[in-house]
Amino acid sequence: MAIRSQVVDRLIALLDQGDEVDRCNAAQALGRLGDSRAKDALYNHLQDEDLDVCVDAAQALGVLGDEEATRGLVEALAYHCAGDVKLAAAKALNERGGSIAMEALRPLVLERPEDMDTGESEGWDDWWDLQLEAVKAMGNHGHQAAMDEIDALLDDEDCQDIESEALKALALMGAPGTERLKQRLQDATPRSQRRIATALGHSHNDEALSVLTDLLASPRAEVREASCRALSKRQDSDGAARLVHLLGDPNADVQVAALEGLERLSAGVLNTAVCVELAEVDSQPVRQMALRLLHLRCKNSPAPSSELAALALRATQAENAEEASIACQLLACVGSAEDVPAVLERVNDAECSPLVRCEAIKALEALKDSSQATLEALLGCCDAEQLPVRHGAMKALLALNSVATAEALEIPPLEMLHRMLAGESPLPEPTAEVTEQEAVAENASVSLDEAVVAIKPEAATEPEGDLQLIDTLTLEDKVEKAPTMEEILAGMSSSYPESTDDDFTSAAGSTLDAITRSNAEAAVASPQNLSSDSERILQMVDDLPEEYAEFGNVVHHNARTGERMLSDKKRRKESTAESRAVLAALILSEASDELSVQKLLLCLMDENAELRKQAVESLAAIAENHPQLESLKNCLGALVTQLHAGTEEIRLGAARALGVLGHKSAIKPLFAALDDQDTLVRIQAIRSLVAIERGGKKLDDNDHVSLDEVAPTRIIQAIRACHKDPEIGVRVVVIEALGALKYADVELLVNMGLEPGGALSDVAAKVLRPMNSEAATARLIDAIDTPDSMVRRLAVSMLTSIHGAQAV
């Protein structure tokens, strides 16, 4: 292309005439363009006065890769005195390969170049990097002529830091290299044996397989383990067959290595019977790996198996949580309805690991059990302390709704989720009488017998038979027979304020009885309103003589404690319900029915902002996965309201949901969101406008919101107006949006790409490349001549992105 030739010519000129930074950028760009016409210019700059330019020129020549470029790199390797330049040339030669490159690198395996600068920094010699690159090159290209040098290097005690790379290089040299490794095994230390085994894992010839097979018989467990892992890299059935024999190894680490290798190879040679046997050995890691292999074999074709199910059920009781969770996964594949009770035990065990409980819940879901016992267990998990357990339980309820039989259930699972979404109990509340009894029993802070004695001190003078009668009363009877505050006050003298001192003492005693009675009623949470009682009790206490101050303090304390207990209980109940509602909204994002959409829509009016946020996100997910649902049309007005009045997170979700719905009538509300104070909302508004314009739907006469049609040019203008937004993220999305809408404003896009900092250059070039590369190139070539070095650098970067090899 003529325009691309102009770019190459301009970059060559910049390489020759620019400052150090310009020359580096030009060299890198010419390498990425891959144009052979730049070869001579790059070769000339291998001796540039700036070492960074030399390095970039060497790397660029390595990309060009023809014979002439290779010879230039060989010269730089041989004659340049700087270690950085030599290393860049060596890496480029390793990248290109060929006999010329290998013969140039081969001497570096053992010899330090004489003309090389010392280059030592804090005890490090640059030649060591050069030597390592040469060793890698010999192996990467299987250069067998260098085997003697590699052998000599391995015998040098000063070069043991690169022993592993040297051994790998021999292994990659085919059968001759493998033979050298076999010879080295005769006198090798256990560490070297392990490293040789590891190196042979990179070789795929038969000789390497034979050597590894011999190593499997090593008396040292660590060598056998390394050989197992090397065999697993070969990806062939011969290696897998040998791994099977290691399953009976006396060392657990070797067994695990063999199992992991078989897992990687997915070997069919490992039969189920062997896995079952290994799944019950003493070694926990071996059991775990055996269960994992059984699960891998069964999950693609799940089928009931009583033998495997029995094994999995036993393994679910394992102390190790990961082992027990894998057992649950296996049971989900091979279990049947008969295994459900055992699974329910794990689900209902609050002391069990959350990981195991979650997998057990998934097993119930996979077994498609929708019995009342299962649903009750899942409902119990909906209030679990751990969020993953609650999430898994609700998810299972939704999944089981399709298989639940209506006649066997009081309430279908989906309705349970809807009730939780509304902040209600998933099952009908018990009768008021039962609730009252439970409340009394739960909140009692003193025994009822003590309360009765404290309330009626005169009981000691009553016949013994009456006391026996009191002891035999039920809890409900005792509460009902306890006198109320009104009864106590009615028995007090109406002349109490005007009484004499003697009378006052008597009245005070009666008052204390009344206070004690009411305080006890509060302590056992009687059906009376505690707040009202507290006010009356405290007023009576405040009127007592000073000598009763200590008693009054106790009453004050008990009243405050009772109020706090009830308040805390109410808050906990409300908090639990709210948390459950939010999670239910999340789970319903996977629903596909009209009623769930309607229930989520009602949540948009809830005062809980977190619930509104999740409802908005779930509606967007449903609209994305099930756009055919008619009830989605009713969401537009509520989402627009949330877009204008919600929190930042809710506005963000509403903007996304409107884009997913794709209704044209959401365009104008999204226009307003382009000025939102939150950056993410503005970004999402732009993306949603693009989505609507590219695939939006008009509303029909039955929709709740009806707005005028907006022309596509108006959308482009609104998005274009955001190109000066102070946030870079918004400007990035503006460029992407203009590209998606095919708006070829080259001047605007180039100017944005050349903004200081370069944050927009790549995305602008990506948009300009398919849109109008010639006009953009002409504009960017002109930008190279600007005196601003930053603009020149960005222009070169954008030209490279537009015309680089990946763009051709």
DODOSE-202325 format. One record per residue (C-alpha): x, y, z. Coordinates in steps of 0.02 Angstrom, whole numbers, padded with zeros to 5 digits, always signed. Layout:
<setors>
XYZ;...
</setors>
This chain:
<setors>
+00000+00000+00000;+00063+00173-00047;+00007+00249+00116;+00102+00117+00215;+00260+00153+00115;+00245+00335+00165;+00240+00282+00347;+00398+00175+00329;+00491+00315+00240;+00443+00441+00374;+00498+00325+00513;+00666+00291+00430;+00692+00478+00419;+00649+00496+00602;+00770+00355+00644;+00909+00450+00558;+00865+00627+00613;+00772+00621+00777;+00836+00635+00953;+00872+00481+01061;+00689+00453+01108;+00631+00477+00928;+00761+00354+00864;+00709+00222+00992;+00526+00243+00949;+00562+00237+00763;+00668+00079+00779;+00532-00009+00881;+00398+00046+00757;+00498-00014+00606;+00518-00183+00689;+00332-00196+00718;+00295-00144+00540;+00410-00282+00477;+00455-00194+00315;+00620-00255+00241;+00659-00082+00172;+00704-00029+00348;+00841-00163+00361;+00987-00053+00307;+00935+00091+00419;+00919-00024+00569;+01087-00106+00532;+01170+00064+00530;+01101+00104+00701;+01172-00053+00782;+01321+00061+00816;+01218+00210+00870;+01295+00322+01001;+01145+00286+01113;+01144+00107+01180;+00954+00104+01193;+00942+00139+01007;+01066-00003+00973;+00960-00123+01077;+00798-00072+00990;+00881-00087+00819;+00942-00262+00861;+00769-00316+00918;+00691-00244+00761;+00814-00336+00649;+00768-00497+00738;+00587-00468+00686;+00635-00439+00504;+00729-00603+00506;+00801-00623+00332;+00980-00684+00304;+01052-00510+00287;+00971-00453+00449;+01039-00609+00534;+01216-00567+00477;+01195-00393+00550;+01147-00468+00717;+01295-00586+00711;+01410-00437+00686;+01331-00346+00834;+01352-00501+00940;+01534-00519+00890;+01595-00340+00887;+01487-00232+00999;+01567-00211+01169;+01408-00171+01268;+01329-00320+01357;+01152-00254+01333;+01174-00244+01145;+01254-00417+01136;+01110-00489+01238;+00980-00406+01126;+01068-00478+00973;+01078-00651+01054;+00892-00650+01094;+00851-00595+00917;+00961-00735+00845;+00877-00862+00961;+00709-00799+00898;+00758-00816+00714;+00859-00978+00722;+00956-01052+00577;+01131-01123+00563;+01214-00952+00551;+01132-00893+00711;+01171-01054+00805;+01352-01057+00757;+01368-00877+00814;+01291-00917+00983;+01375-01085+01012;+01542-01018+01077;+01453-00917+01210;+01403-01076+01301;+01579-01087+01372;+01677-00932+01321;+01659-00754+01379;+01685-00631+01233;+01855-00548+01249;+01797-00376+01191;+01646-00373+01307;+01637-00237+01438;+01650-00299+01617;+01471-00241+01649;+01469-00307+01827;+01339-00233+01941;+01332-00287+02123;+01427-00447+02083;+01327-00491+01926;+01416-00520+01760;+01316-00480+01602;+01398-00630+01518;+01296-00748+01628;+01136-00685+01544;+01220-00704+01375;+01276-00881+01417;+01102-00931+01474;+01025-00864+01313;+01151-00965+01211;+01108-01125+01306;+00922-01097+01279;+00952-01068+01094;+01048-01232+01075;+00901-01326+01150;+00761-01229+01066;+00833-01266+00895;+00901-01440+00935;+01078-01393+00885;+01164-01560+00915;+01334-01491+00868;+01336-01403+01037;+01317-01561+01142;+01501-01563+01189;+01492-01384+01249;+01336-01422+01351;+01419-01575+01427;+01571-01473+01473;+01461-01339+01550;+01374-01469+01660;+01542-01529+01723;+01593-01353+01772;+01558-01329+01957;+01544-01141+01933;+01396-01159+01813;+01274-01260+01917;+01149-01117+01922;+01097-01158+01743;+01107-01347+01762;+00919-01368+01733;+00924-01267+01570;+01076-01362+01509;+00995-01531+01543;+00837-01472+01455;+00942-01419+01305;+01014-01595+01291;+00841-01672+01306;+00781-01564+01161;+00922-01625+01048;+00835-01789+01007;+00903-01965+01031;+01087-01911+01041;+01047-01787+01179;+00946-01918+01272;+01093-02037+01263;+01204-01906+01343;+01079-01886+01485;+01072-02074+01508;+01260-02079+01527;+01255-01940+01655;+01132-02038+01762;+01265-02167+01807;+01357-02052+01926;+01222-01920+01956;+01169-01862+02128;+00986-01882+02177;+00960-01697+02140;+01034-01716+01965;+00930-01872+01937;+00773-01773+01976;+00827-01635+01858;+00869-01759+01719;+00699-01840+01739;+00616-01669+01731;+00716-01624+01575;+00666-01786+01488;+00486-01733+01506;+00520-01610+01364;+00581-01749+01248;+00458-01856+01149;+00571-01989+01076;+00566-02172+01123;+00737-02165+01203;+00675-02037+01329;+00526-02148+01371;+00645-02292+01403;+00755-02189+01519;+00605-02125+01616;+00539-02301+01634;+00704-02353+01712;+00696-02205+01831;+00525-02263+01891;+00616-02406+01976;+00734-02291+02070;+00748-02328+02257;+00727-02142+02290;+00546-02085+02301;+00585-01908+02244;+00661-01975+02083;+00510-02084+02049;+00396-01935+02081;+00494-01825+01960;+00486-01965+01829;+00297-01976+01851;+00277-01791+01819;+00392-01800+01669;+00292-01942+01593;+00132-01842+01613;+00205-01706+01501;+00230-01826+01356;+00044-01835+01316;+00051-02014+01251;-00030-02178+01299;+00137-02265+01331;+00176-02143+01470;+00002-02162+01542;+00017-02351+01547;+00175-02336+01649;+00094-02214+01769;-00038-02343+01812;+00095-02457+01883;+00149-02318+02002;-00022-02315+02084;+00038-02456+02196;+00196-02366+02246;+00228-02370+02435;+00258-02182+02437;+00100-02074+02441;+00185-01929+02350;+00225-02044+02205;+00046-02108+02201;-00020-01930+02197;+00101-01884+02057;+00043-02034+01958;-00139-01989+01984;-00110-01808+01937;-00022-01868+01779;-00167-01980+01735;-00287-01837+01768;-00190-01728+01646;-00184-01866+01516;-00366-01917+01542;-00304-02094+01523;-00431-02227+01482;-00309-02357+01544;-00358-02316+01723;-00514-02418+01760;-00646-02377+01888;-00602-02523+02001;-00427-02456+02028;-00493-02283+02071;-00618-02357+02194;-00480-02452+02280;-00369-02298+02291;-00513-02193+02356;-00510-02291+02519;-00324-02300+02558;-00250-02221+02713;-00168-02074+02623;-00285-01925+02615;-00204-01845+02460;-00218-02010+02366;-00401-02031+02414;-00437-01855+02359;-00353-01876+02190;-00441-02044+02162;-00610-01964+02199;-00567-01821+02081;-00527-01944+01942;-00688-02039+01972;-00783-01876+01963;-00697-01826+01801;-00744-01992+01724;-00924-01984+01780;-00972-01801+01760;-00982-01805+01569;-01097-01957+01571;-01181-01962+01742;-01270-02125+01780;-01330-02204+01943;-01207-02327+02018;-01240-02405+02187;-01057-02450+02213;-00991-02277+02174;-01133-02196+02270;-01090-02298+02425;-00907-02247+02407;-00954-02064+02386;-01071-02068+02536;-00932-02135+02646;-00813-02004+02580;-00934-01863+02619;-00895-01896+02802;-00709-01861+02776;-00628-01738+02894;-00541-01650+02751;-00665-01526+02679;-00598-01533+02501;-00605-01723+02499;-00784-01722+02565;-00836-01590+02438;-00766-01692+02292;-00862-01841+02360;-01022-01736+02353;-00982-01691+02172;-00961-01876+02131;-01123-01918+02219;-01213-01789+02113;-01161-01891+01960;-01192-02068+02020;-01317-02053+02162;-01503-02088+02165;-01655-02045+02269;-01602-02173+02399;-01448-02068+02440;-01545-01909+02477;-01565-01938+02666;-01377-01954+02688;-01348-01797+02586;-01475-01705+02692;-01373-01745+02846;-01228-01647+02776;-01341-01506+02718;-01420-01491+02889;-01256-01503+02985;-01220-01323+03039;-01049-01376+03103;-00999-01444+02933;-00881-01347+02819;-00973-01222+02708;-00881-01296+02558;-00954-01468+02594;-01128-01401+02629;-01127-01305+02464;-01077-01459+02366;-01206-01563+02459;-01339-01437+02410;-01282-01449+02228;-01298-01639+02244;-01479-01620+02299;-01506-01508+02149;-01425-01635+02032;-01526-01778+02106;-01682-01674+02070;-01757-01713+02240;-01899-01595+02283;-01970-01685+02434;-02033-01588+02581;-01882-01640+02683;-01764-01571+02551;-01858-01407+02538;-01860-01388+02726;-01672-01418+02730;-01644-01290+02594;-01754-01164+02684;-01652-01192+02841;-01494-01156+02742;-01571-00994+02681;-01536-00926+02856;-01362-01002+02871;-01222-00893+02935;-01113-00921+02781;-01165-00826+02625;-01111-00965+02502;-01227-01086+02591;-01373-00966+02583;-01337-00929+02400;-01325-01114+02357;-01487-01155+02447;-01587-01021+02358;-01510-01068+02191;-01562-01248+02221;-01740-01194+02263;-01752-01107+02096;-01681-01257+02003;-01797-01379+02092;-01952-01277+02054;-01968-01357+01883;-01967-01535+01955;-02070-01503+02112;-02241-01583+02118;-02375-01461+02171;-02481-01589+02262;-02337-01639+02376;-02290-01463+02428;-02375-01333+02533;-02290-01194+02435;-02191-01214+02271;-02005-01170+02283;-02022-01022+02167;-02158-00949+02277;-02043-00971+02426;-01914-00863+02339;-02047-00735+02297;-02100-00729+02479;-01920-00704+02536;-01901-00570+02403;-02046-00479+02483;-01966-00491+02655;-02090-00622+02712;-02064-00794+02787;-02049-00925+02649;-02183-01027+02738;-02344-00966+02822;-02315-00900+02997;-02375-01012+03142;-02535-00963+03233;-02529-00813+03349;-02549-00927+03501;-02398-01032+03458;-02295-00878+03417;-02341-00801+03583;-02288-00957+03678;-02123-00965+03584;-02090-00781+03620;-02122-00804+03806;-02009-00957+03816;-01870-00878+03712;-01859-00713+03806;-01886-00769+03986;-01742-00706+04092;-01807-00776+04259;-01896-00937+04300;-02084-00925+04305;-02091-00997+04480;-01973-00861+04541;-02078-00730+04454;-02238-00792+04536;-02156-00795+04708;-02087-00620+04683;-02252-00555+04621;-02356-00636+04760;-02254-00640+04920;-02413-00677+05017;-02421-00848+04933;-02321-00919+05079;-02471-00894+05193;-02589-00985+05076;-02635-01169+05095;-02503-01289+05032;-02627-01360+04909;-02639-01195+04817;-02449-01189+04799;-02452-01365+04730;-02584-01311+04606;-02473-01168+04548;-02326-01285+04521;-02430-01398+04409;-02495-01258+04297;-02435-01251+04119;-02326-01108+04058;-02473-01035+03966;-02587-01047+04118;-02460-00961+04229;-02441-00816+04110;-02627-00795+04090;-02657-00799+04279;-02521-00672+04318;-02607-00507+04368;-02584-00363+04249;-02520-00189+04292;-02698-00123+04280;-02758-00250+04408;-02617-00204+04526;-02651-00017+04510;-02839-00046+04534;-02802-00128+04702;-02702+00021+04764;-02784+00161+04866;-02842+00307+04763;-02788+00421+04909;-02607+00364+04890;-02535+00539+04863;-02620+00609+05021;-02580+00464+05139;-02493+00485+05307;-02317+00420+05335;-02381+00257+05406;-02500+00237+05264;-02362+00284+05143;-02250+00145+05205;-02391+00021+05178;-02431+00095+05009;-02247+00093+04964;-02242-00091+05001;-02391-00120+04888;-02310-00012+04756;-02151-00115+04767;-02255-00270+04742;-02335-00192+04590;-02167-00137+04519;-02094-00309+04550;-02244-00389+04465;-02229-00276+04311;-02041-00294+04306;-02058-00482+04307;-02189-00474+04170;-02068-00373+04065;-01930-00498+04101;-02034-00645+04038;-02094-00544+03888;-02279-00547+03930;-02401-00502+03792;-02414-00325+03861;-02325-00185+03770;-02158-00169+03856;-02129+00012+03810;-02294+00064+03889;-02260-00041+04044;-02085+00029+04059;-02149+00206+04061;-02275+00169+04197;-02153+00068+04301;-02020+00202+04295;-02144+00337+04341;-02196+00237+04494;-02013+00206+04539;-01973+00391+04527;-02112+00426+04655;-02043+00306+04786;-01956+00370+04944;-01767+00397+04938;-01729+00239+05038;-01793+00137+04890;-01669+00216+04768;-01563+00058+04753;-01718-00044+04708;-01766+00091+04582;-01597+00080+04497;-01622-00107+04473;-01792-00078+04396;-01722+00057+04281;-01586-00063+04224;-01708-00205+04192;-01824-00092+04094;-01684-00030+03983;-01620-00207+03957;-01792-00270+03909;-01817-00128+03786;-01647-00161+03708;-01676-00348+03694;-01839-00324+03602;-01767-00187+03493;-01614-00291+03450;-01722-00441+03412;-01831-00338+03297;-01679-00266+03209;-01602-00438+03188;-01763-00504+03116;-01777-00358+02996;-01593-00372+02948;-01610-00558+02913;-01763-00529+02808;-01679-00390+02710;-01523-00493+02680;-01628-00640+02624;-01729-00528+02508;-01572-00460+02424;-01504-00636+02398;-01672-00693+02330;-01666-00550+02205;-01494-00609+02151;-01552-00788+02128;-01703-00733+02027;-01586-00657+01898;-01584-00835+01828;-01774-00847+01824;-01868-00857+01660;-02049-00829+01709;-02163-00679+01699;-02209-00679+01884;-02027-00662+01941;-02009-00509+01832;-02163-00433+01912;-02100-00473+02087;-01931-00395+02050;-02017-00244+01978;-02109-00218+02143;-01939-00215+02231;-01896-00055+02139;-02015+00034+02258;-01936-00041+02415;-01848+00077+02536;-01699-00042+02546;-01572+00029+02422;-01473-00134+02414;-01630-00229+02366;-01673-00102+02231;-01496-00113+02163;-01502-00303+02152;-01676-00302+02077;-01617-00184+01940;-01468-00295+01901;-01576-00452+01900;-01702-00374+01783;-01559-00332+01665;-01498-00512+01672;-01671-00581+01636;-01694-00459+01492;-01527-00516+01420;-01566-00701+01433;-01754-00701+01404;-01798-00546+01302;-01961-00624+01245;-02047-00602+01415;-02195-00484+01398;-02183-00419+01576;-02015-00338+01537;-02109-00202+01446;-02176-00143+01613;-02002-00110+01680;-01960+00042+01577;-02045+00176+01682;-01978+00108+01847;-01802+00093+01778;-01807+00271+01714;-01858+00327+01888;-01712+00234+01965;-01596+00307+01834;-01641+00482+01894;-01669+00456+02080;-01570+00304+02136;-01400+00290+02217;-01243+00283+02108;-01249+00094+02102;-01434+00090+02064;-01416+00221+01927;-01275+00119+01852;-01381-00039+01852;-01531+00054+01781;-01427+00126+01639;-01365-00048+01595;-01539-00124+01608;-01612+00007+01492;-01478-00035+01365;-01517-00220+01378;-01703-00190+01359;-01662-00095+01200;-01817+00015+01197;-01799+00173+01093;-01899+00269+01222;-01754+00252+01345;-01643+00362+01237;-01694+00530+01309;-01677+00475+01491;-01505+00409+01447;-01462+00578+01370;-01491+00654+01541;-01379+00521+01619;-01234+00582+01512;-01220+00725+01637;-01228+00611+01790;-01105+00654+01928;-01044+00474+01934;-00915+00423+01803;-00974+00243+01788;-01153+00298+01758;-01097+00412+01616;-00995+00271+01540;-01140+00150+01549;-01261+00278+01478;-01150+00293+01323;-01139+00105+01303;-01326+00085+01323;-01360+00219+01193;-01249+00125+01071;-01337-00039+01111;-01508+00038+01082;-01458+00122+00921;-01379-00036+00851;-01519-00154+00898;-01654-00062+00992;-01842-00093+00986;-01984+00030+00973;-02119+00025+01105;-02295-00021+01056;-02456+00062+01112;-02471-00046+01268;-02306+00012+01344;-02312+00127+01494;-02182+00253+01434;-02203+00333+01265;-02074+00457+01204;-02037+00533+01034;-01920+00443+00917;-01742+00507+00921;-01642+00517+00760;-01476+00419+00755;-01381+00580+00718;-01445+00652+00881;-01372+00503+00976;-01203+00526+00891;-01204+00711+00931;-01244+00678+01114;-01104+00550+01129;-00981+00660+01033;-01015+00802+01153;-00940+00696+01292;-00766+00695+01213;-00711+00832+01333;-00768+00739+01488;-00638+00760+01626;-00629+00572+01656;-00518+00468+01541;-00634+00318+01556;-00777+00416+01482;-00670+00479+01338;-00613+00302+01300;-00793+00244+01287;-00835+00394+01178;-00704+00337+01052;-00766+00157+01058;-00946+00216+01037;-00906+00326+00887;-00817+00179+00808;-00964+00063+00840;-01083+00189+00763;-00966+00212+00611;-00944+00397+00642;-00785+00440+00547;-00732+00604+00626;-00547+00576+00591;-00490+00744+00658;-00580+00720+00823;-00516+00542+00846;-00336+00585+00802;-00338+00735+00919;-00404+00626+01059;-00271+00496+01024;-00136+00630+01034;-00194+00695+01203;-00051+00714+01329;-00016+00554+01423;-00063+00439+01280;-00206+00353+01372;-00317+00362+01218;-00191+00328+01079;-00214+00139+01066;-00404+00142+01069;-00409+00286+00944;-00292+00193+00825;-00397+00035+00842;-00553+00131+00790;-00466+00227+00650;-00386+00073+00571;-00543+00000+00490;-00633+00165+00475;-00520+00282+00375;-00338+00232+00392;-00275+00339+00247;-00346+00502+00313;-00287+00459+00488;-00113+00415+00425;-00095+00579+00331;-00145+00674+00487;-00024+00574+00597;+00123+00594+00477;+00098+00780+00489;+00098+00764+00679;+00273+00688+00675;+00340+00856+00617;+00275+00945+00772;+00404+01014+00894;+00311+00930+01038;+00407+00769+01076;+00257+00691+01164;+00147+00716+01012;+00282+00641+00900;+00295+00488+01010;+00106+00463+01013;+00094+00489+00825;+00225+00354+00795;+00133+00239+00915;-00033+00264+00827;+00044+00241+00655;+00121+00078+00714;-00046+00017+00780;-00135+00061+00619;-00005-00014+00501;+00083-00144+00606;+00100-00325+00550;-00052-00373+00654;-00156-00244+00563;-00112-00303+00387;
</setors>
